[in-house]
Amino acid sequence: MRKFWRVFGWIFLGIFLQFKFNALYGIVFLENLNFHDRSYWVEMSMTPTEESLRILKVKTTVHHSLGPDYFANIYIPNHYKVLNEMSYAGAEALPGYQAFKMDMKRKYRDVLSEKHFIIAPQKLDEDIPEKPISVHFENLKQRLHSDQTYLISTTKNKTQLEGPKMAEATYPQKLGM
């Protein structure tokens, strides 16, 4: 009988500890759900190099994310060629744009990515009017946010990026987002 209570005690302790850790996880999950808004941040900057080449630095962040999977795709107008990246065929096709995949990595409560694109105009002697650079944030089920804050243009062989230092959009947390 003594062996029975010893085995029963260990099993009870294991179940209790498992429940305790799950309850703590549930409390943290509910705290994130109720007290933190989910924010999408896009940061872009352009560094001039020799001749008509430019380095476009793109940084995307999903702040206070609860979902396991986030994807970001960047859409650059077809008037520009990207020399160091291959276009991504798995993204939604937008007419007049080429899509590139951002590699999103989880870091604590945030999901981050950063890429550098070497871009050049397709035709050097032609001016290109302002066109938005689109960034789409998605999970496995839906598009969560689209950003078209940044505008790219070329005049007299000078490619320029217009927009704020950081574009931000904030949404309340919901289950399934």
N, CA and C atoms as a LAMMPS dump frame, in Angstrom:
ITEM: TIMESTEP
0
ITEM: NUMBER OF ATOMS
531
ITEM: BOX BOUNDS ff ff ff
-5.0000000000000000e+02 5.0000000000000000e+02
-5.0000000000000000e+02 5.0000000000000000e+02
-5.0000000000000000e+02 5.0000000000000000e+02
ITEM: ATOMS id mol type element x y z
1 1 1 N 0.825 -1.187 0
2 1 2 C 0 0 0
3 1 3 C 0.871 1.253 0
4 2 1 N 2.011 1.171 0.677
5 2 2 C 2.897 2.318 0.746
6 2 3 C 3.456 2.657 -0.639
7 3 1 N 3.789 1.644 -1.426
8 3 2 C 4.292 1.851 -2.777
9 3 3 C 3.224 2.501 -3.65
10 4 1 N 1.966 2.108 -3.477
11 4 2 C 0.855 2.69 -4.225
12 4 3 C 0.767 4.2 -3.979
13 5 1 N 0.851 4.633 -2.716
14 5 2 C 0.741 6.061 -2.389
15 5 3 C 1.952 6.841 -2.903
16 6 1 N 3.112 6.18 -2.902
17 6 2 C 4.306 6.838 -3.423
18 6 3 C 4.156 7.081 -4.927
19 7 1 N 3.753 6.069 -5.675
20 7 2 C 3.538 6.22 -7.123
21 7 3 C 2.412 7.223 -7.39
22 8 1 N 1.324 7.097 -6.628
23 8 2 C 0.2 8.022 -6.779
24 8 3 C 0.628 9.463 -6.492
25 9 1 N 1.473 9.677 -5.506
26 9 2 C 1.97 11.017 -5.167
27 9 3 C 2.793 11.614 -6.287
28 10 1 N 3.686 10.806 -6.878
29 10 2 C 4.497 11.3 -7.985
30 10 3 C 3.632 11.649 -9.199
31 11 1 N 2.665 10.809 -9.495
32 11 2 C 1.753 11.095 -10.624
33 11 3 C 0.962 12.365 -10.35
34 12 1 N 0.442 12.514 -9.124
35 12 2 C -0.318 13.707 -8.753
36 12 3 C 0.556 14.958 -8.857
37 13 1 N 1.811 14.864 -8.392
38 13 2 C 2.722 15.996 -8.465
39 13 3 C 3 16.381 -9.923
40 14 1 N 3.196 15.385 -10.783
41 14 2 C 3.427 15.659 -12.203
42 14 3 C 2.238 16.351 -12.852
43 15 1 N 1.037 15.863 -12.568
44 15 2 C -0.181 16.482 -13.119
45 15 3 C -0.343 17.898 -12.573
46 16 1 N -0.087 18.083 -11.281
47 16 2 C -0.215 19.409 -10.676
48 16 3 C 0.764 20.398 -11.3
49 17 1 N 2.025 19.977 -11.473
50 17 2 C 3.019 20.864 -12.071
51 17 3 C 2.671 21.197 -13.522
52 18 1 N 2.174 20.202 -14.249
53 18 2 C 1.771 20.456 -15.638
54 18 3 C 0.631 21.466 -15.681
55 19 1 N -0.345 21.314 -14.794
56 19 2 C -1.462 22.253 -14.732
57 19 3 C -0.987 23.641 -14.328
58 20 1 N -0.054 23.686 -13.385
59 20 2 C 0.444 24.977 -12.911
60 20 3 C 1.133 25.735 -14.038
61 21 1 N 1.998 25.068 -14.815
62 21 2 C 2.681 25.742 -15.906
63 21 3 C 1.716 26.135 -17.008
64 22 1 N 0.726 25.305 -17.313
65 22 2 C -0.268 25.668 -18.314
66 22 3 C -1.092 26.854 -17.849
67 23 1 N -1.41 26.91 -16.558
68 23 2 C -2.178 28.04 -16.033
69 23 3 C -1.356 29.323 -16.136
70 24 1 N -0.061 29.245 -15.847
71 24 2 C 0.786 30.423 -15.984
72 24 3 C 0.872 30.869 -17.443
73 25 1 N 0.986 29.915 -18.346
74 25 2 C 1.008 30.252 -19.764
75 25 3 C -0.306 30.929 -20.161
76 26 1 N -1.414 30.42 -19.669
77 26 2 C -2.72 31.015 -19.96
78 26 3 C -2.836 32.429 -19.438
79 27 1 N -2.305 32.673 -18.246
80 27 2 C -2.349 34.024 -17.676
81 27 3 C -1.526 34.985 -18.52
82 28 1 N -0.325 34.57 -18.951
83 28 2 C 0.523 35.42 -19.782
84 28 3 C -0.156 35.675 -21.129
85 29 1 N -0.772 34.648 -21.703
86 29 2 C -1.466 34.799 -22.984
87 29 3 C -2.611 35.8 -22.863
88 30 1 N -3.418 35.676 -21.799
89 30 2 C -4.536 36.603 -21.606
90 30 3 C -4.041 38.02 -21.33
91 31 1 N -2.922 38.133 -20.611
92 31 2 C -2.36 39.46 -20.358
93 31 3 C -1.942 40.104 -21.673
94 32 1 N -1.307 39.351 -22.563
95 32 2 C -0.93 39.883 -23.872
96 32 3 C -2.159 40.247 -24.688
97 33 1 N -3.183 39.415 -24.621
98 33 2 C -4.391 39.64 -25.41
99 33 3 C -5.133 40.884 -24.959
100 34 1 N -5.171 41.145 -23.663
101 34 2 C -5.99 42.234 -23.144
102 34 3 C -5.268 43.56 -22.987
103 35 1 N -3.969 43.561 -22.821
104 35 2 C -3.288 44.794 -22.463
105 35 3 C -2.315 45.322 -23.517
106 36 1 N -2.086 44.603 -24.594
107 36 2 C -1.13 45.058 -25.597
108 36 3 C -1.792 45.104 -26.96
109 37 1 N -1.622 46.205 -27.65
110 37 2 C -2.068 46.3 -29.031
111 37 3 C -0.97 45.749 -29.924
112 38 1 N -1.373 45.244 -31.088
113 38 2 C -0.417 44.693 -32.043
114 38 3 C -0.056 45.808 -33.017
115 39 1 N 1.23 46.04 -33.203
116 39 2 C 1.707 47.116 -34.066
117 39 3 C 2.519 46.536 -35.212
118 40 1 N 2.39 47.171 -36.37
119 40 2 C 3.175 46.829 -37.551
120 40 3 C 4.061 48.021 -37.861
121 41 1 N 5.367 47.781 -37.934
122 41 2 C 6.326 48.843 -38.207
123 41 3 C 7.063 48.521 -39.497
124 42 1 N 7.216 49.54 -40.321
125 42 2 C 8.01 49.424 -41.541
126 42 3 C 8.996 50.576 -41.536
127 43 1 N 10.261 50.256 -41.691
128 43 2 C 11.317 51.274 -41.79
129 43 3 C 12.048 51.062 -43.115
130 44 1 N 12.173 52.143 -43.883
131 44 2 C 12.903 52.086 -45.153
132 44 3 C 13.862 53.261 -45.226
133 45 1 N 15.008 52.991 -45.791
134 45 2 C 15.966 54.057 -46.074
135 45 3 C 16.72 53.676 -47.336
136 46 1 N 17.223 54.693 -48.028
137 46 2 C 17.94 54.453 -49.273
138 46 3 C 19.318 55.087 -49.182
139 47 1 N 20.329 54.294 -49.52
140 47 2 C 21.707 54.755 -49.505
141 47 3 C 22.192 54.885 -50.942
142 48 1 N 22.651 56.069 -51.347
143 48 2 C 23.164 56.206 -52.719
144 48 3 C 24.533 55.538 -52.851
145 49 1 N 24.768 54.986 -54.022
146 49 2 C 26.074 54.411 -54.35
147 49 3 C 26.499 54.994 -55.696
148 50 1 N 27.479 54.395 -56.311
149 50 2 C 27.963 54.898 -57.596
150 50 3 C 26.875 54.838 -58.66
151 51 1 N 26.955 55.784 -59.572
152 51 2 C 26.081 55.87 -60.735
153 51 3 C 24.611 55.837 -60.323
154 52 1 N 23.847 54.92 -60.905
155 52 2 C 22.4 54.931 -60.653
156 52 3 C 21.964 53.855 -59.653
157 53 1 N 22.897 53.123 -59.092
158 53 2 C 22.536 52.086 -58.122
159 53 3 C 22.173 52.705 -56.785
160 54 1 N 21.23 52.065 -56.081
161 54 2 C 20.84 52.482 -54.74
162 54 3 C 20.666 51.232 -53.884
163 55 1 N 20.931 51.382 -52.6
164 55 2 C 20.691 50.286 -51.654
165 55 3 C 19.464 50.654 -50.846
166 56 1 N 18.421 49.859 -50.998
167 56 2 C 17.167 50.061 -50.279
168 56 3 C 17.164 49.127 -49.07
169 57 1 N 17.176 49.706 -47.885
170 57 2 C 17.165 48.928 -46.641
171 57 3 C 15.724 48.905 -46.128
172 58 1 N 15.186 47.703 -45.944
173 58 2 C 13.811 47.53 -45.485
174 58 3 C 13.825 46.716 -44.197
175 59 1 N 13.155 47.234 -43.179
176 59 2 C 13.049 46.534 -41.897
177 59 3 C 11.569 46.472 -41.517
178 60 1 N 11.067 45.265 -41.256
179 60 2 C 9.666 45.084 -40.872
180 60 3 C 9.595 44.455 -39.49
181 61 1 N 8.591 44.862 -38.711
182 61 2 C 8.406 44.355 -37.356
183 61 3 C 6.922 44.197 -37.07
184 62 1 N 6.571 43.053 -36.488
185 62 2 C 5.247 42.87 -35.902
186 62 3 C 5.483 42.849 -34.398
187 63 1 N 5.016 43.898 -33.709
188 63 2 C 5.278 44.084 -32.283
189 63 3 C 4.118 43.527 -31.467
190 64 1 N 4.415 42.819 -30.382
191 64 2 C 3.429 42.167 -29.516
192 64 3 C 2.555 41.195 -30.302
193 65 1 N 3.175 40.272 -30.995
194 65 2 C 2.419 39.312 -31.786
195 65 3 C 2.102 38.078 -30.952
196 66 1 N 0.902 37.546 -31.155
197 66 2 C 0.497 36.323 -30.471
198 66 3 C 0.552 35.117 -31.399
199 67 1 N 0.382 35.337 -32.676
200 67 2 C 0.333 34.228 -33.624
201 67 3 C 1.692 33.627 -33.882
202 68 1 N 1.727 32.359 -34.28
203 68 2 C 3 31.699 -34.507
204 68 3 C 3.656 32.055 -35.835
205 69 1 N 2.865 32.354 -36.864
206 69 2 C 3.43 32.525 -38.196
207 69 3 C 3.051 33.881 -38.778
208 70 1 N 4.057 34.646 -39.149
209 70 2 C 3.854 35.913 -39.835
210 70 3 C 4.741 35.94 -41.061
211 71 1 N 4.226 36.513 -42.131
212 71 2 C 4.981 36.642 -43.367
213 71 3 C 4.867 38.078 -43.839
214 72 1 N 5.93 38.596 -44.404
215 72 2 C 5.908 39.93 -44.997
216 72 3 C 6.459 39.824 -46.409
217 73 1 N 5.746 40.439 -47.329
218 73 2 C 6.181 40.509 -48.717
219 73 3 C 6.299 41.969 -49.1
220 74 1 N 7.364 42.3 -49.798
221 74 2 C 7.573 43.67 -50.262
222 74 3 C 7.397 43.677 -51.778
223 75 1 N 6.707 44.69 -52.265
224 75 2 C 6.423 44.825 -53.695
225 75 3 C 7.127 46.079 -54.216
226 76 1 N 8.074 45.878 -55.129
227 76 2 C 8.844 46.962 -55.733
228 76 3 C 8.349 47.128 -57.172
229 77 1 N 8.143 48.374 -57.623
230 77 2 C 7.638 48.585 -58.994
231 77 3 C 8.54 47.953 -60.054
232 78 1 N 7.917 47.532 -61.174
233 78 2 C 8.652 46.884 -62.267
234 78 3 C 9.621 47.819 -62.971
235 79 1 N 9.524 49.112 -62.741
236 79 2 C 10.436 50.065 -63.373
237 79 3 C 11.848 49.942 -62.803
238 80 1 N 11.993 49.176 -61.721
239 80 2 C 13.297 48.998 -61.083
240 80 3 C 13.674 47.527 -61.111
241 81 1 N 14.944 47.269 -61.317
242 81 2 C 15.44 45.891 -61.236
243 81 3 C 16.202 45.73 -59.936
244 82 1 N 16.01 44.593 -59.296
245 82 2 C 16.693 44.262 -58.044
246 82 3 C 17.812 43.297 -58.401
247 83 1 N 19.032 43.686 -58.087
248 83 2 C 20.197 42.933 -58.539
249 83 3 C 20.604 41.798 -57.609
250 84 1 N 20.283 41.897 -56.33
251 84 2 C 20.802 40.909 -55.382
252 84 3 C 19.755 39.932 -54.86
253 85 1 N 18.516 40.023 -55.284
254 85 2 C 17.463 39.125 -54.795
255 85 3 C 16.651 38.593 -55.968
256 86 1 N 16.144 37.382 -55.798
257 86 2 C 15.232 36.796 -56.785
258 86 3 C 13.803 37.12 -56.36
259 87 1 N 12.954 37.395 -57.33
260 87 2 C 11.554 37.675 -56.989
261 87 3 C 10.901 36.403 -56.461
262 88 1 N 9.864 36.604 -55.643
263 88 2 C 9.2 35.501 -54.945
264 88 3 C 7.876 35.213 -55.636
265 89 1 N 7.752 34.021 -56.202
266 89 2 C 6.545 33.652 -56.947
267 89 3 C 5.409 33.201 -56.035
268 90 1 N 5.663 32.96 -54.766
269 90 2 C 4.635 32.469 -53.851
270 90 3 C 3.736 33.558 -53.291
271 91 1 N 4.034 34.806 -53.575
272 91 2 C 3.224 35.923 -53.065
273 91 3 C 2.128 36.261 -54.072
274 92 1 N 1.142 36.987 -53.594
275 92 2 C 0.075 37.466 -54.468
276 92 3 C 0.676 38.366 -55.54
277 93 1 N 0.264 38.185 -56.774
278 93 2 C 0.801 38.987 -57.875
279 93 3 C 0.036 40.302 -57.974
280 94 1 N 0.767 41.406 -57.94
281 94 2 C 0.186 42.726 -58.153
282 94 3 C 0.66 43.219 -59.514
283 95 1 N -0.243 43.707 -60.365
284 95 2 C 0.188 44.176 -61.682
285 95 3 C 1.127 45.374 -61.56
286 96 1 N 2.238 45.31 -62.265
287 96 2 C 3.209 46.391 -62.249
288 96 3 C 4.221 46.307 -61.124
289 97 1 N 4.201 45.217 -60.365
290 97 2 C 5.106 45.071 -59.226
291 97 3 C 5.757 43.699 -59.245
292 98 1 N 6.923 43.618 -58.651
293 98 2 C 7.597 42.338 -58.418
294 98 3 C 7.681 42.133 -56.902
295 99 1 N 7.395 40.921 -56.458
296 99 2 C 7.309 40.612 -55.034
297 99 3 C 8.607 39.988 -54.542
298 100 1 N 8.952 40.333 -53.301
299 100 2 C 10.117 39.761 -52.631
300 100 3 C 9.71 39.368 -51.226
301 101 1 N 10.215 38.237 -50.782
302 101 2 C 9.86 37.699 -49.465
303 101 3 C 10.837 38.212 -48.414
304 102 1 N 10.275 38.651 -47.29
305 102 2 C 11.093 39.036 -46.14
306 102 3 C 11.173 37.821 -45.212
307 103 1 N 12.33 37.541 -44.673
308 103 2 C 12.51 36.398 -43.779
309 103 3 C 12.2 36.833 -42.355
310 104 1 N 10.983 36.528 -41.902
311 104 2 C 10.524 36.941 -40.579
312 104 3 C 11.013 35.938 -39.535
313 105 1 N 11.621 36.442 -38.478
314 105 2 C 12.12 35.614 -37.375
315 105 3 C 11.535 36.121 -36.068
316 106 1 N 11.113 35.186 -35.221
317 106 2 C 10.542 35.556 -33.926
318 106 3 C 11.659 35.879 -32.947
319 107 1 N 11.451 36.974 -32.21
320 107 2 C 12.36 37.353 -31.132
321 107 3 C 11.492 37.836 -29.98
322 108 1 N 11.283 36.955 -29.001
323 108 2 C 10.422 37.189 -27.849
324 108 3 C 9.004 37.482 -28.32
325 109 1 N 8.482 38.668 -28.128
326 109 2 C 7.107 38.975 -28.54
327 109 3 C 7.024 39.601 -29.921
328 110 1 N 8.146 39.839 -30.546
329 110 2 C 8.166 40.498 -31.839
330 110 3 C 8.57 39.515 -32.929
331 111 1 N 8.175 39.835 -34.161
332 111 2 C 8.612 39.097 -35.329
333 111 3 C 9.289 40.113 -36.239
334 112 1 N 10.573 39.884 -36.551
335 112 2 C 11.401 40.883 -37.213
336 112 3 C 11.986 40.361 -38.52
337 113 1 N 12.293 41.289 -39.42
338 113 2 C 13.072 40.95 -40.612
339 113 3 C 13.76 42.211 -41.111
340 114 1 N 14.863 42.01 -41.795
341 114 2 C 15.603 43.125 -42.381
342 114 3 C 16.313 42.626 -43.63
343 115 1 N 16.185 43.393 -44.714
344 115 2 C 16.843 43.037 -45.974
345 115 3 C 17.352 44.286 -46.656
346 116 1 N 18.389 44.088 -47.455
347 116 2 C 18.967 45.157 -48.257
348 116 3 C 18.789 44.773 -49.727
349 117 1 N 18.197 45.665 -50.496
350 117 2 C 17.979 45.443 -51.918
351 117 3 C 18.838 46.427 -52.703
352 118 1 N 19.608 45.915 -53.655
353 118 2 C 20.36 46.777 -54.56
354 118 3 C 19.475 46.988 -55.779
355 119 1 N 19.023 48.231 -55.971
356 119 2 C 18.076 48.506 -57.056
357 119 3 C 18.677 49.499 -58.036
358 120 1 N 18.191 49.408 -59.271
359 120 2 C 18.579 50.332 -60.336
360 120 3 C 17.385 50.483 -61.268
361 121 1 N 17.22 51.644 -61.886
362 121 2 C 16.12 51.803 -62.851
363 121 3 C 16.325 50.9 -64.065
364 122 1 N 15.219 50.42 -64.636
365 122 2 C 15.303 49.571 -65.83
366 122 3 C 15.867 50.358 -67.01
367 123 1 N 15.383 51.607 -67.184
368 123 2 C 15.855 52.463 -68.281
369 123 3 C 16.511 53.696 -67.669
370 124 1 N 17.783 53.879 -67.944
371 124 2 C 18.537 54.958 -67.314
372 124 3 C 18.15 56.351 -67.811
373 125 1 N 17.729 56.471 -69.054
374 125 2 C 17.44 57.788 -69.617
375 125 3 C 16.005 58.244 -69.383
376 126 1 N 15.229 57.477 -68.673
377 126 2 C 13.8 57.769 -68.495
378 126 3 C 13.506 58.152 -67.046
379 127 1 N 12.671 59.196 -66.869
380 127 2 C 12.221 59.565 -65.527
381 127 3 C 11.052 58.667 -65.124
382 128 1 N 11.047 58.269 -63.861
383 128 2 C 9.992 57.386 -63.344
384 128 3 C 9.196 58.181 -62.317
385 129 1 N 7.87 58.299 -62.51
386 129 2 C 7.061 59.047 -61.531
387 129 3 C 6.981 58.296 -60.208
388 130 1 N 6.479 58.995 -59.195
389 130 2 C 6.36 58.392 -57.858
390 130 3 C 5.435 57.182 -57.89
391 131 1 N 5.911 56.102 -57.317
392 131 2 C 5.116 54.885 -57.168
393 131 3 C 5.298 54.374 -55.752
394 132 1 N 4.235 53.861 -55.145
395 132 2 C 4.383 53.34 -53.777
396 132 3 C 5.093 51.991 -53.751
397 133 1 N 5.848 51.77 -52.698
398 133 2 C 6.407 50.451 -52.401
399 133 3 C 5.452 49.828 -51.39
400 134 1 N 4.863 48.7 -51.742
401 134 2 C 3.87 48.059 -50.876
402 134 3 C 4.524 47.004 -50.003
403 135 1 N 4.048 46.909 -48.767
404 135 2 C 4.47 45.86 -47.845
405 135 3 C 3.198 45.215 -47.311
406 136 1 N 3.079 43.898 -47.477
407 136 2 C 1.916 43.158 -46.982
408 136 3 C 2.345 42.24 -45.843
409 137 1 N 1.658 42.355 -44.713
410 137 2 C 1.859 41.448 -43.581
411 137 3 C 0.727 40.427 -43.603
412 138 1 N 1.071 39.148 -43.509
413 138 2 C 0.083 38.078 -43.576
414 138 3 C 0.415 37.003 -42.554
415 139 1 N -0.606 36.202 -42.207
416 139 2 C -0.351 34.949 -41.52
417 139 3 C -0.884 33.845 -42.425
418 140 1 N -1.024 32.635 -41.919
419 140 2 C -1.457 31.537 -42.777
420 140 3 C -2.898 31.675 -43.25
421 141 1 N -3.701 32.515 -42.593
422 141 2 C -5.124 32.594 -42.897
423 141 3 C -5.539 33.867 -43.632
424 142 1 N -4.86 34.989 -43.403
425 142 2 C -5.38 36.259 -43.887
426 142 3 C -4.292 37.315 -43.992
427 143 1 N -4.616 38.394 -44.716
428 143 2 C -3.732 39.555 -44.739
429 143 3 C -4.061 40.392 -43.515
430 144 1 N -3.031 40.748 -42.757
431 144 2 C -3.215 41.467 -41.516
432 144 3 C -3.059 42.977 -41.682
433 145 1 N -2.153 43.391 -42.553
434 145 2 C -1.921 44.825 -42.739
435 145 3 C -1.213 45.05 -44.071
436 146 1 N -1.558 46.137 -44.744
437 146 2 C -0.875 46.559 -45.963
438 146 3 C -0.372 47.979 -45.765
439 147 1 N 0.839 48.235 -46.211
440 147 2 C 1.433 49.561 -46.049
441 147 3 C 1.911 50.059 -47.401
442 148 1 N 1.54 51.304 -47.744
443 148 2 C 2.014 51.942 -48.973
444 148 3 C 2.488 53.356 -48.672
445 149 1 N 3.151 53.526 -47.555
446 149 2 C 3.583 54.84 -47.102
447 149 3 C 4.747 55.384 -47.917
448 150 1 N 5.654 54.534 -48.325
449 150 2 C 6.881 54.977 -48.967
450 150 3 C 6.71 55.056 -50.48
451 151 1 N 7.225 56.148 -51.066
452 151 2 C 7.141 56.379 -52.499
453 151 3 C 8.552 56.426 -53.081
454 152 1 N 8.741 55.791 -54.23
455 152 2 C 10.033 55.783 -54.903
456 152 3 C 9.861 56.435 -56.266
457 153 1 N 10.851 57.247 -56.659
458 153 2 C 10.803 57.924 -57.957
459 153 3 C 12.224 58.147 -58.453
460 154 1 N 12.327 58.38 -59.754
461 154 2 C 13.624 58.675 -60.36
462 154 3 C 13.469 59.89 -61.265
463 155 1 N 14.295 60.891 -61.034
464 155 2 C 14.356 62.065 -61.908
465 155 3 C 15.817 62.389 -62.185
466 156 1 N 16.148 62.536 -63.458
467 156 2 C 17.506 62.854 -63.898
468 156 3 C 18.532 61.877 -63.319
469 157 1 N 18.242 60.595 -63.447
470 157 2 C 19.106 59.502 -62.977
471 157 3 C 19.335 59.503 -61.473
472 158 1 N 18.479 60.174 -60.708
473 158 2 C 18.571 60.16 -59.245
474 158 3 C 17.327 59.476 -58.691
475 159 1 N 17.523 58.353 -58.038
476 159 2 C 16.418 57.627 -57.425
477 159 3 C 16.263 58.099 -55.991
478 160 1 N 15.014 58.444 -55.627
479 160 2 C 14.746 58.976 -54.299
480 160 3 C 13.617 58.188 -53.64
481 161 1 N 13.695 58.103 -52.32
482 161 2 C 12.661 57.467 -51.514
483 161 3 C 12.048 58.544 -50.628
484 162 1 N 10.733 58.629 -50.644
485 162 2 C 10.033 59.603 -49.815
486 162 3 C 9.164 58.869 -48.814
487 163 1 N 9.16 59.364 -47.589
488 163 2 C 8.349 58.781 -46.537
489 163 3 C 8.972 59.043 -45.186
490 164 1 N 8.241 58.728 -44.132
491 164 2 C 8.771 58.953 -42.785
492 164 3 C 9.88 57.963 -42.448
493 165 1 N 10.544 58.217 -41.333
494 165 2 C 11.593 57.294 -40.891
495 165 3 C 10.993 55.923 -40.586
496 166 1 N 9.811 55.93 -39.951
497 166 2 C 9.138 54.673 -39.625
498 166 3 C 7.632 54.848 -39.801
499 167 1 N 7.007 53.911 -40.503
500 167 2 C 5.555 53.904 -40.652
501 167 3 C 4.998 52.891 -39.663
502 168 1 N 3.955 53.281 -38.936
503 168 2 C 3.4 52.412 -37.894
504 168 3 C 1.882 52.33 -38.02
505 169 1 N 1.362 51.149 -37.815
506 169 2 C -0.086 50.936 -37.74
507 169 3 C -0.348 50.064 -36.527
508 170 1 N -1.371 50.412 -35.74
509 170 2 C -1.669 49.689 -34.498
510 170 3 C -3.108 49.194 -34.544
511 171 1 N -3.286 47.941 -34.146
512 171 2 C -4.606 47.318 -34.092
513 171 3 C -4.787 46.673 -32.734
514 172 1 N -6.032 46.581 -32.226
515 172 2 C -6.246 45.855 -30.975
516 172 3 C -6.027 44.357 -31.198
517 173 1 N -5.542 43.666 -30.158
518 173 2 C -5.316 42.227 -30.249
519 173 3 C -6.651 41.497 -30.364
520 174 1 N -6.667 40.445 -31.183
521 174 2 C -7.822 39.566 -31.31
522 174 3 C -7.294 38.138 -31.434
523 175 1 N -8.081 37.195 -31.007
524 175 2 C -7.692 35.805 -31.189
525 175 3 C -7.709 35.479 -32.687
526 176 1 N -6.779 34.698 -33.135
527 176 2 C -6.711 34.306 -34.519
528 176 3 C -5.974 35.288 -35.408
529 177 1 N -5.455 36.371 -34.857
530 177 2 C -4.719 37.356 -35.656
531 177 3 C -3.245 37.118 -35.48
